[in-house]
Amino acid sequence: MKEAKLYIAPTKGDISTTLFSLIHKSLQFALDKSPQFYIALSGGSLPSLLSDLPQSFTDANIDPHWENWHIVLADERLVPSSDPDSNLKALRESFLNQVPIPPEQIYGIDESQLSSGTLVHENIAKEYQNRVFDEGVCKTRNKEHLLDCVLLGFGPDGHTASLFPNHALLNETQLLVAGIQDSPKPPLERITLSMKVFNEQSRYVIFVGAGESKAPILKNIFEQIHVTSDDGNSKQCVVEMKEVSEQQYPCGMIRPRDGGLVYITDSAGGKDLMFAQSCCSLL
C-alpha cells in the first residue's frame, strides 16, 4: 500500500498556489543533487495552469535556473506541433514561450516521421525513448531517477498521460516510451511514457484534477487518512492508497517506488472524500 499527500483547494483557481510551491521544492531538491532538472508535463487542462508559474518564482524570490530545465512530454498526440491537438503547442502557448529554456532541452516528437508509413506510433516512440532517455537523461545523471518531477492530469475515465483503462499498455514492463494507435480518445495515434517510467524512474509525481467529474475517481483511489499536518500556510493530509489490484483507474496505479506522490484537487473534486474534507482543505 502506498501513501500519498492530498491537497484540496477551495476552487480550481486556488490550485496553482499549491502546485507552484511543490514545483519550487522539487526544483530546489533536484538542483542540490544535479545541475539539471528534468520535468515531464502532460497536456489536457494542465498547460493552462502553468501560465503563472514564471511569475511565481519571482514572487517567491527563487531563481528558477531556466537554463537547467529539460522538458519531457508525458505523452503526445502524433500530430505536428502546430496542430491544435498537440500537447507541445499547448505547453508552448501557456508556459514555454515565456521562459528562456534552451530549445534543444524541450523534447518534442520527431515530426519528420509523422508521414513515414506503417508503424508510425512505434517508430516515433522508439526514437523518443532513444533521444530523450537512452542518449539523453541516462548520459547526464544518476539513473536512479530519470525524472525529477512529473505533472499529470487525469480524465473522467481515470486515464492519465495516454494510459487508458483496460489497455494493454498498462502491462508494459520494458519500454520507457510506448506507442499507441488505438486511443479511446482522438487522435488515435500517440506516444506515452510508460508505467515503468512513472513507477520506477520518477522522483516526484504530482496529479492535478479539478471538478465534479474527478470526484468518483478520487473516491476510488484512496483508502483512508493516515496522518494530517499543518505547516501554518496550508493543510495537507497523507492518505493510504488502495492496493493496485483494487484500482480500476490508471491514475490510481501509479506508485513511484522510491519517490513522492501528490494529488491536488478542488472542493468539487474532493466532494465525495468525506473523510478528507475537514483536514485536507487548503484554508
C-alpha positions in Angstrom: 0.0 0.0 0.0 1.4 3.4 -1.0 0.9 6.7 0.9 0.2 9.9 -1.0 -0.3 13.5 0.0 -3.7 15.1 -0.7 -4.5 18.8 -1.0 -8.0 20.1 -1.5 -8.2 23.7 -2.7 -11.4 25.8 -2.3 -11.6 26.4 -6.1 -9.8 25.4 -9.2 -8.3 28.8 -9.4 -6.6 28.2 -6.0 -4.9 25.0 -7.1 -1.9 26.9 -8.7 -0.6 28.2 -5.4 -0.1 24.7 -4.0 1.1 23.3 -7.4 3.7 26.1 -7.8 5.1 25.6 -4.3 5.6 21.9 -5.0 7.3 22.6 -8.2 9.6 25.1 -6.5 10.5 22.4 -3.9 11.1 19.8 -6.5 13.4 22.1 -8.5 15.5 23.1 -5.5 15.8 19.4 -4.3 16.9 18.4 -7.8 19.5 21.2 -8.3 21.0 20.3 -4.9 21.9 16.9 -6.3 22.4 17.6 -10.0 23.0 20.6 -12.4 19.9 19.6 -14.4 16.2 19.5 -13.8 14.1 17.0 -15.8 10.3 17.5 -15.6 7.7 15.7 -17.6 4.5 17.5 -18.5 1.2 16.2 -19.7 -1.4 18.0 -21.9 -5.2 18.4 -21.3 -6.0 21.2 -18.9 -2.6 21.1 -17.2 -0.8 23.6 -19.6 -3.2 26.4 -18.7 -2.4 26.0 -15.0 1.3 26.7 -15.7 0.8 30.1 -17.3 1.6 31.9 -14.0 4.5 29.6 -13.0 7.3 32.0 -14.1 5.8 34.8 -12.0 5.5 32.5 -9.0 9.3 32.2 -8.9 9.7 36.0 -8.9 7.1 36.3 -6.1 8.9 33.6 -4.1 12.3 35.2 -4.7 13.6 32.0 -6.2 15.9 31.8 -9.1 14.3 29.2 -11.5 17.6 28.5 -13.4 15.6 28.0 -16.6 18.9 27.1 -18.4 18.9 23.9 -16.4 15.4 22.8 -17.2 14.7 19.8 -19.5 11.1 19.4 -20.7 9.9 15.9 -21.4 6.4 15.2 -22.8 4.5 12.7 -20.6 2.5 11.9 -23.7 2.0 13.4 -27.2 -0.5 13.1 -29.9 1.1 12.2 -33.3 0.3 15.5 -35.0 2.6 18.4 -36.0 3.4 20.8 -33.1 1.4 23.5 -35.0 -1.8 21.3 -34.7 -4.4 22.3 -32.1 -4.2 18.7 -30.7 -0.5 19.0 -30.0 0.4 18.9 -26.3 3.7 20.7 -27.1 1.8 23.5 -28.8 -0.4 24.0 -25.7 2.6 24.0 -23.4 4.4 26.5 -25.6 1.5 28.9 -25.7 0.7 28.7 -22.0 4.2 28.4 -20.5 7.3 27.6 -22.5 7.2 30.7 -24.7 7.5 32.8 -21.6 10.8 31.3 -20.3 14.4 31.0 -21.7 14.7 27.2 -21.6 17.1 26.3 -24.4 15.1 24.9 -27.3 17.2 21.8 -27.5 16.2 21.0 -24.0 12.5 20.9 -24.9 11.9 17.4 -26.3 9.1 17.2 -28.8 8.5 14.3 -31.1 10.4 13.8 -34.4 7.8 15.3 -36.7 9.7 14.1 -39.8 8.4 10.6 -39.0 4.7 11.5 -39.0 4.3 10.6 -42.7 6.8 7.7 -42.6 4.3 5.0 -43.4 3.4 2.0 -41.2 4.1 1.6 -37.5 4.5 5.4 -37.1 3.5 5.2 -33.4 6.1 2.6 -32.7 8.9 4.3 -34.7 8.3 7.7 -33.1 8.1 6.1 -29.6 11.4 4.3 -30.2 13.1 7.4 -31.4 11.8 9.5 -28.5 13.0 6.9 -25.9 16.4 6.8 -27.6 16.9 10.5 -27.8 15.4 11.6 -24.5 16.3 8.7 -22.2 18.9 6.3 -23.7 21.0 9.0 -25.3 19.9 12.0 -23.2 19.0 11.7 -19.5 20.9 8.5 -18.9 24.1 10.0 -20.0 23.9 13.1 -17.9 22.7 11.8 -14.5 22.4 9.1 -11.9 20.0 6.5 -13.3 18.2 6.0 -10.1 15.6 8.7 -11.1 15.5 9.8 -14.7 12.7 12.4 -14.0 12.8 14.8 -11.1 9.2 15.8 -11.3 6.2 14.6 -13.3 3.0 16.7 -13.6 0.0 14.7 -14.7 -3.7 15.3 -15.1 -6.4 12.6 -15.1 -9.6 12.3 -17.1 -13.2 11.5 -16.0 -12.4 7.9 -17.1 -9.3 7.8 -14.9 -6.8 7.8 -17.7 -3.5 9.7 -17.3 -0.9 10.6 -19.9 -2.1 8.3 -22.7 -2.6 5.3 -20.4 -6.2 4.3 -20.6 -8.3 1.9 -18.5 -8.1 -1.8 -19.5 -5.5 -1.0 -22.2 -2.6 -3.4 -22.9 -0.1 -0.6 -22.3 -0.8 -0.7 -18.6 1.1 -4.0 -18.5 4.1 -2.8 -20.5 7.2 -3.6 -18.4 10.2 -3.0 -20.8 9.6 0.2 -22.7 10.0 3.7 -21.3 8.1 5.3 -24.1 5.3 3.3 -25.8 3.3 4.0 -29.0 -0.4 3.7 -29.1 -2.6 3.5 -32.3 -6.0 2.8 -30.8 -6.5 5.5 -28.3 -10.1 5.6 -26.9 -10.0 9.4 -27.4 -8.9 11.0 -30.7 -6.3 11.4 -32.1 -5.9 7.6 -32.2 -2.1 7.6 -32.6 0.0 8.8 -29.7 3.1 8.1 -27.6 3.2 8.0 -23.9 5.6 7.4 -21.0 5.0 4.0 -19.6 4.1 2.8 -16.1 7.7 1.7 -15.8 8.9 5.4 -16.0 6.3 6.7 -13.6 6.8 3.9 -11.0 10.5 3.2 -11.3 12.2 6.2 -12.7 10.4 9.3 -11.2 11.3 11.0 -8.0 8.1 13.0 -7.6 4.7 12.6 -9.3 2.0 15.3 -8.9 -1.6 14.7 -10.1 -3.9 17.7 -10.7 -7.6 17.2 -11.3 -10.5 19.6 -10.6 -14.3 19.5 -10.9 -17.1 17.1 -10.0 -16.1 14.7 -12.8 -13.0 13.8 -10.8 -14.8 13.1 -7.6 -15.6 9.4 -8.2 -12.1 8.8 -9.5 -10.5 10.2 -6.3 -13.0 8.3 -4.1 -12.0 5.1 -5.8 -8.2 5.7 -5.3 -8.0 6.5 -1.6 -8.5 4.2 1.4 -8.2 6.4 4.5 -6.4 9.3 6.1 -3.2 8.3 7.8 -1.5 11.5 9.0 -2.5 15.1 9.0 -0.2 18.1 9.3 -0.4 21.9 9.1 2.6 24.0 8.1 0.9 27.2 9.1 0.1 28.2 5.5 -1.9 25.2 4.2 -3.2 21.9 5.4 -2.3 18.6 3.9 -3.1 15.0 4.8 -1.3 11.8 4.0 -3.7 9.2 2.7 -3.3 5.5 2.1 -4.0 4.3 -1.4 -6.0 1.2 -2.1 -3.9 -1.7 -3.4 -3.0 -1.6 -7.1 -5.1 -4.8 -7.5 -8.1 -2.9 -6.3 -7.6 0.1 -8.6 -9.7 0.4 -11.7 -8.2 3.6 -13.0 -4.7 4.1 -14.4 -4.1 7.2 -12.4 -4.5 5.2 -9.2 -2.0 2.6 -10.4 1.0 4.9 -10.4 3.1 4.4 -7.3 6.7 5.9 -7.5 8.8 3.2 -6.0 11.3 5.5 -4.3 9.6 8.9 -4.7 6.8 11.1 -3.6 3.2 11.1 -4.8 0.8 14.0 -4.5 -2.8 14.7 -5.6 -4.2 18.2 -5.8 -7.9 18.8 -6.4 -10.6 21.4 -5.6 -13.6 21.2 -3.3 -15.8 19.9 -6.2 -13.3 17.1 -7.0 -13.0 16.2 -3.3 -16.7 16.3 -2.5 -17.0 12.6 -2.1 -14.0 12.3 0.2 -15.9 12.9 3.3 -13.1 11.6 5.4 -10.7 14.2 4.0 -12.8 17.4 3.6 -12.2 18.6 7.1 -8.5 18.2 7.3 -7.1 18.3 3.8 -8.7 21.6 2.7 -6.5 24.5 1.9 -8.0 27.2 4.1 
